[in-house]
Amino acid sequence: MANLVPIIFIAILYGAWRVLDSMQLPNTISIILVTLVIICGAFAGFYKFSANPRRQAKIAREEKRLGRELTDEELKEIQPRSAIGEFFASLFGVLFFVTVLRSFILEPFQIPSGSMEPTLRVGDFLVVEKYAYGIKDPIWQTTLIETGKPQRGDVVVFKAPEQPSVDYIKRVIGVGGDTVKYDFLTQELTVIHGDTGEVEHLQYSQGKPNPEFFYHGEMQVERTETGDVTHQILNNPYPFNYEPYFFKQEGQEPGVWVVPEDEYFVMGDNRDNSEDSRFWGFVPNRNFVGKATFIWLSLDKKANEYPTGLRFDRIFTSIK
């Protein structure tokens, strides 16, 4: 029976994950981890503070009555632990550590699409700093301790406003009070800072075709964008007319957005191949998961393809 417990546990865990995932809850893994910590902690606490002291007392009484130490076989017969209880209690320490680490400090994240190319590529594995934008409870994501807020230029992971069960990664372009203007003909951004009124025309280098990135049958053009952060972006060589698909804010012309307080305007660095705030609006502060800080592993692969090797030059590099 004891040998079957881990197998049964994994099967039940997988089933629970599939059920919760089908409900499209925003924090499925966190719900499972917290639930397991509570269950395992209850078993560990019961053994440590109740069952074990009573067992030791009973052993002492028996040894006193017999006038000798009990044998290993005799010890096993005194209040033996159940296989299930023993298993759950043994998991508590590891699960507690993982839950605290993942919920409040660092969380791994994998790049699933090319919307942040060339900064982040399909096959990159990132570390997300969970505490960068506040210490939040792992289930409801209520901010418990304020530690900071997203800044222009940050690469952030957040719950998609229209699909809270899905994590997106984009770059912050505008914060609350800012006015963001995107010219699809020049493919350039202007940000009017809400706090100072400064008009910031982001600067762009001369574009160069990059043969590593093809979209819509066209080799993408790579440029350097200079604003609060200097980084690379991709553009299609021929501008698309996005106006019919832009998120239209009341009182603003197409391609202009005024960011509400405590919300953010985000975009992918792969500018003509990113589903972002231009098309679905703003990200509330409560949706943020954390700040992407560095790449710890990079597999050489394309979307929906198997990896062919490692990108050693990207491993343990910081994200800008």
C-alpha positions as CSV (number, residue, x, y, z in Angstrom):
1,M,0.0,0.0,0.0
2,A,2.8,2.4,0.9
3,N,4.3,2.0,-2.5
4,L,1.0,2.9,-4.2
5,V,0.4,6.1,-2.3
6,P,2.7,8.4,-4.4
7,I,1.2,7.0,-7.6
8,I,-2.4,7.5,-6.4
9,F,-1.4,11.0,-5.2
10,I,0.0,12.0,-8.6
11,A,-3.1,10.7,-10.3
12,I,-5.5,12.7,-8.0
13,L,-3.3,15.8,-8.3
14,Y,-3.4,15.6,-12.1
15,G,-7.2,15.2,-12.1
16,A,-7.6,18.1,-9.8
17,W,-5.4,20.3,-12.0
18,R,-7.4,19.4,-15.1
19,V,-10.7,20.2,-13.4
20,L,-9.5,23.5,-12.0
21,D,-7.8,24.4,-15.3
22,S,-11.1,23.7,-17.2
23,M,-12.7,26.3,-15.0
24,Q,-10.2,28.9,-16.2
25,L,-9.4,30.1,-12.8
26,P,-6.6,32.7,-12.7
27,N,-4.3,30.9,-10.1
28,T,-4.8,27.2,-10.6
29,I,-1.3,26.1,-9.5
30,S,-1.4,28.5,-6.5
31,I,-4.8,27.0,-5.4
32,I,-3.4,23.5,-5.6
33,L,-0.2,24.4,-3.8
34,V,-1.9,26.2,-0.9
35,T,-4.4,23.4,-0.5
36,L,-1.6,20.8,-0.3
37,V,0.3,22.9,2.2
38,I,-2.7,23.1,4.4
39,I,-3.4,19.4,4.2
40,C,0.3,18.4,4.6
41,G,0.7,20.9,7.4
42,A,-2.2,19.5,9.3
43,F,-0.7,16.0,9.1
44,A,2.7,17.2,10.1
45,G,1.4,19.3,13.0
46,F,-0.8,16.4,14.2
47,Y,2.2,14.0,14.3
48,K,4.6,16.6,15.8
49,F,2.4,18.0,18.5
50,S,-0.1,15.2,19.3
51,A,0.6,11.7,17.9
52,N,4.4,11.6,18.5
53,P,4.3,12.9,22.1
54,R,1.6,10.4,22.9
55,R,3.6,7.6,21.2
56,Q,6.8,8.5,23.1
57,A,4.9,8.5,26.4
58,K,3.4,5.1,25.6
59,I,6.8,3.7,24.7
60,A,8.3,5.0,28.0
61,R,5.4,3.3,29.9
62,E,5.9,0.0,28.1
63,E,9.7,0.0,28.6
64,K,9.2,0.8,32.3
65,R,6.7,-2.0,32.7
66,L,8.9,-4.5,30.9
67,G,12.1,-3.3,32.4
68,R,13.9,-3.2,29.1
69,E,14.1,-1.3,25.8
70,L,11.6,-2.3,23.2
71,T,12.8,-4.0,20.0
72,D,12.3,-2.5,16.6
73,E,9.4,-4.9,15.9
74,E,7.8,-3.9,19.2
75,L,8.2,-0.2,18.5
76,K,6.5,-0.6,15.1
77,E,3.4,-2.0,16.8
78,I,2.9,1.1,19.1
79,Q,0.6,3.6,17.4
80,P,1.9,3.1,13.9
81,R,1.5,5.9,11.4
82,S,-0.7,5.4,8.4
83,A,1.0,5.3,5.0
84,I,-1.1,8.2,3.8
85,G,-0.5,10.3,6.9
86,E,3.2,9.6,6.7
87,F,3.4,10.6,3.1
88,F,1.5,13.9,3.4
89,A,3.5,14.9,6.5
90,S,6.8,14.2,4.7
91,L,5.8,16.6,1.9
92,F,5.1,19.6,4.1
93,G,8.5,21.1,4.3
94,V,9.2,21.0,0.6
95,L,5.7,22.2,-0.4
96,F,5.8,25.0,2.1
97,F,9.2,26.2,0.7
98,V,8.1,26.0,-2.9
99,T,4.8,27.8,-2.2
100,V,6.5,30.7,-0.4
101,L,9.2,31.0,-3.1
102,R,6.7,30.8,-6.0
103,S,4.0,33.0,-4.4
104,F,6.1,35.8,-2.9
105,I,9.6,35.8,-4.3
106,L,10.4,34.2,-7.7
107,E,8.4,32.3,-10.3
108,P,9.6,30.6,-13.5
109,F,7.9,31.7,-16.8
110,Q,8.3,30.3,-20.3
111,I,7.9,32.4,-23.5
112,P,5.1,30.8,-25.5
113,S,5.0,33.2,-28.5
114,G,7.0,35.7,-30.5
115,S,5.2,38.8,-29.3
116,M,8.2,40.1,-27.4
117,E,10.9,39.3,-30.1
118,P,13.7,40.1,-30.4
119,T,14.0,40.9,-26.7
120,L,12.5,37.6,-25.6
121,R,12.3,34.6,-27.9
122,V,10.2,31.4,-28.0
123,G,12.1,28.9,-25.9
124,D,13.3,31.4,-23.3
125,F,12.7,30.5,-19.7
126,L,12.6,33.5,-17.4
127,V,12.6,34.4,-13.7
128,V,9.8,36.7,-12.7
129,E,10.3,38.8,-9.6
130,K,7.0,38.4,-7.7
131,Y,7.7,41.0,-5.0
132,A,8.5,43.8,-7.5
133,Y,5.0,45.2,-7.5
134,G,3.7,44.2,-4.1
135,I,3.5,41.2,-1.9
136,K,0.2,39.6,-2.8
137,D,-1.8,36.6,-1.4
138,P,-1.4,33.7,-3.8
139,I,-5.1,33.0,-4.3
140,W,-7.0,36.3,-4.7
141,Q,-3.9,38.4,-5.5
142,T,-4.8,41.0,-3.0
143,T,-1.9,43.3,-2.3
144,L,-0.7,42.8,1.3
145,I,2.4,44.9,1.3
146,E,3.2,47.7,-1.3
147,T,6.7,47.4,-2.7
148,G,6.5,49.3,-5.9
149,K,4.6,49.8,-9.1
150,P,5.4,49.1,-12.8
151,Q,7.4,51.8,-14.5
152,R,7.7,52.7,-18.2
153,G,10.0,50.3,-19.9
154,D,9.5,47.4,-17.5
155,V,9.0,44.0,-19.0
156,V,6.1,42.6,-17.0
157,V,4.0,39.4,-16.6
158,F,0.3,39.9,-15.9
159,K,-3.1,38.2,-16.1
160,A,-4.7,39.0,-19.4
161,P,-7.7,41.3,-18.7
162,E,-9.9,39.4,-21.1
163,Q,-8.6,35.9,-20.0
164,P,-7.5,36.0,-16.3
165,S,-6.4,32.4,-16.5
166,V,-3.7,33.3,-19.2
167,D,-0.4,35.0,-18.4
168,Y,0.9,37.6,-20.9
169,I,4.3,39.2,-21.0
170,K,4.7,42.7,-22.5
171,R,6.5,46.0,-22.0
172,V,5.0,48.9,-20.1
173,I,4.6,51.9,-22.4
174,G,2.4,54.2,-20.4
175,V,1.4,54.5,-16.7
176,G,-1.7,56.1,-15.1
177,G,-2.3,59.7,-16.4
178,D,0.0,59.2,-19.5
179,T,-1.2,59.8,-23.1
180,V,0.1,57.3,-25.5
181,K,0.1,57.9,-29.3
182,Y,0.9,55.2,-31.9
183,D,1.4,56.2,-35.5
184,F,1.0,53.0,-37.6
185,L,2.4,54.7,-40.7
186,T,5.7,55.6,-39.1
187,Q,5.4,52.7,-36.5
188,E,6.5,55.1,-33.8
189,L,5.4,56.0,-30.3
190,T,4.9,59.3,-28.5
191,V,4.2,59.4,-24.7
192,I,3.0,62.5,-22.9
193,H,3.8,62.0,-19.2
194,G,0.8,62.5,-17.0
195,D,2.9,63.7,-14.0
196,T,5.1,66.3,-15.7
197,G,3.4,67.0,-19.0
198,E,6.7,66.1,-20.8
199,V,6.1,65.1,-24.4
200,E,8.5,62.2,-25.1
201,H,9.0,61.3,-28.7
202,L,10.6,57.9,-28.5
203,Q,13.7,57.7,-30.8
204,Y,14.4,55.0,-33.4
205,S,17.5,53.9,-35.2
206,Q,17.6,53.0,-38.9
207,G,16.0,49.7,-39.4
208,K,17.9,46.6,-40.6
209,P,16.2,43.4,-41.9
210,N,16.8,40.5,-39.6
211,P,16.7,37.1,-41.3
212,E,15.9,35.3,-38.0
213,F,12.4,36.7,-37.9
214,F,9.8,36.2,-40.5
215,Y,6.1,37.1,-40.1
216,H,3.4,37.2,-42.8
217,G,6.0,36.0,-45.3
218,E,8.1,39.1,-44.7
219,M,11.5,39.5,-43.1
220,Q,11.1,41.8,-40.1
221,V,13.0,45.0,-39.6
222,E,14.9,45.4,-36.3
223,R,15.3,48.8,-34.8
224,T,16.6,50.3,-31.5
225,E,13.9,52.1,-29.6
226,T,15.1,54.7,-27.1
227,G,12.9,55.9,-24.3
228,D,12.9,55.2,-20.6
229,V,14.7,52.0,-21.6
230,T,16.7,51.4,-24.7
231,H,15.9,48.1,-26.4
232,Q,15.3,46.4,-29.7
233,I,12.0,46.1,-31.5
234,L,10.7,44.4,-34.7
235,N,8.5,46.0,-37.4
236,N,7.0,44.7,-40.6
237,P,8.8,46.3,-43.5
238,Y,5.4,47.5,-44.8
239,P,3.1,49.3,-42.2
240,F,-0.2,47.7,-41.5
241,N,-3.4,49.9,-41.2
242,Y,-4.5,48.8,-37.7
243,E,-7.0,51.6,-37.1
244,P,-10.1,49.5,-37.7
245,Y,-8.9,47.1,-35.0
246,F,-7.6,49.5,-32.4
247,F,-9.2,49.7,-28.9
248,K,-11.2,53.0,-29.2
249,Q,-11.3,55.1,-26.0
250,E,-14.2,57.4,-25.7
251,G,-13.3,61.0,-26.6
252,Q,-10.0,60.0,-28.2
253,E,-9.1,59.6,-31.9
254,P,-7.9,56.2,-33.1
255,G,-4.3,55.5,-32.0
256,V,-4.5,57.8,-29.0
257,W,-5.1,56.5,-25.5
258,V,-5.2,58.3,-22.1
259,V,-4.2,55.7,-19.4
260,P,-6.6,55.7,-16.4
261,E,-5.1,55.9,-12.9
262,D,-3.8,52.7,-11.5
263,E,-3.9,51.1,-14.9
264,Y,-1.2,50.6,-17.6
265,F,-0.7,50.6,-21.4
266,V,1.5,47.7,-22.6
267,M,2.9,46.6,-25.9
268,G,5.0,43.7,-27.3
269,D,8.4,44.5,-28.8
270,N,7.4,42.6,-31.9
271,R,5.2,45.6,-32.8
272,D,3.3,44.2,-35.8
273,N,2.8,40.8,-34.3
274,S,1.6,41.4,-30.8
275,E,-1.9,41.4,-29.2
276,D,-1.6,44.1,-26.7
277,S,-3.2,47.3,-25.2
278,R,-3.6,48.8,-28.7
279,F,-6.3,46.2,-29.3
280,W,-7.9,45.3,-26.0
281,G,-7.2,48.3,-23.6
282,F,-5.4,48.7,-20.3
283,V,-4.0,46.4,-17.6
284,P,-5.3,47.0,-14.0
285,N,-2.6,47.1,-11.3
286,R,-4.2,44.0,-9.6
287,N,-3.5,41.9,-12.7
288,F,0.3,42.1,-12.5
289,V,2.2,39.0,-11.5
290,G,5.7,40.4,-11.5
291,K,8.7,41.8,-13.3
292,A,10.7,39.7,-15.8
293,T,14.3,40.0,-14.6
294,F,16.6,37.5,-16.4
295,I,16.7,34.4,-18.7
296,W,18.0,31.3,-17.0
297,L,17.6,28.9,-19.9
298,S,17.0,29.3,-23.7
299,L,16.1,26.5,-26.0
300,D,16.8,27.0,-29.7
301,K,13.3,26.5,-31.1
302,K,10.4,28.0,-33.0
303,A,6.8,28.2,-31.9
304,N,5.1,24.7,-32.0
305,E,8.4,23.0,-32.9
306,Y,10.7,20.8,-30.9
307,P,14.0,22.4,-29.7
308,T,17.1,21.7,-31.7
309,G,19.7,22.9,-29.1
310,L,20.5,25.6,-26.6
311,R,21.1,29.3,-27.1
312,F,24.1,29.6,-24.8
313,D,24.6,33.3,-25.5
314,R,21.1,34.0,-23.9
315,I,21.5,31.9,-20.7
316,F,21.8,34.0,-17.5
317,T,21.3,37.3,-19.3
318,S,19.3,40.2,-17.8
319,I,16.1,41.5,-19.5
320,K,16.1,45.1,-20.7
